[in-house]
Structures are given as structure tokens and as C-alpha cells.
Amino acid sequence: MPVPAPLPRPYRSDRDAARSVSDIVELLDVTREAARQRASAGPASTSQLRLTYVAGRQPRIRMRALAQLLDAVAPSITRLCDRLEVSGFLERHPSPGNSHELTRS
């Protein structure tokens, strides 16, 4: 009975295999980051539009007042403002009294 031929090994060593896996992981990270950046440059959400509208009508407004006007909790408004600031839609300036105030950019 003939002995089957051994299967070809795609890698010479475990080190070569580990290097290839590392390269694939790095490529996936780069692809994920590029997709995330493209997605964040997409259209604004309804919440973002509402926030920029309210901030645009009241150029200097405290975060707490903004949360009350939008009927939202402060942490979610802060995160939303963070994203809008990164995208260039809002600028935050220190308030002499407390916290931050928002202005349109």
C-alpha cells in the first residue's frame, strides 16, 4: 500500500507562521481604523444636528443648559460635543464661571 505524500507546509517554521499572523492583524487594524475614519466623516446624526442647531442659536451656552434644552443627560451631551469638536463643528472655550461654553466654529 502506497504511503501518501506529506502535505506541503505553507510556512518553514512556527516563527514564519507567527510573523504572517502578526502581519494580518496589523493589516486588519489599519483597515478598521481607515473604515472608522471614513464613517466618522459621514453625515451627521439627528442628535448632532439638534445640538449644532441649539448651539448655533445660542452662541455661548453651558453644557448643563444644553443638556436641559435637548432633554438629555449631561454625560451623553459631553460625548456628543466631544465628537462634534473633533469634527470641527463646535469649539469649546473655558467659561469664567464654570465648566465649558460652546461656540460654533
Secondary structure, DSSP 8 states (H G I E B T S, - for coil): ---------SSSSHHHHHHHHHHHHHHHHHHHHHHHHHHHTS---HHHHHHHHHHHHSSSEEHHHHHHHTT--HHHHHHHHHHHHHHTSEEEEE-SSSSEEEEE-
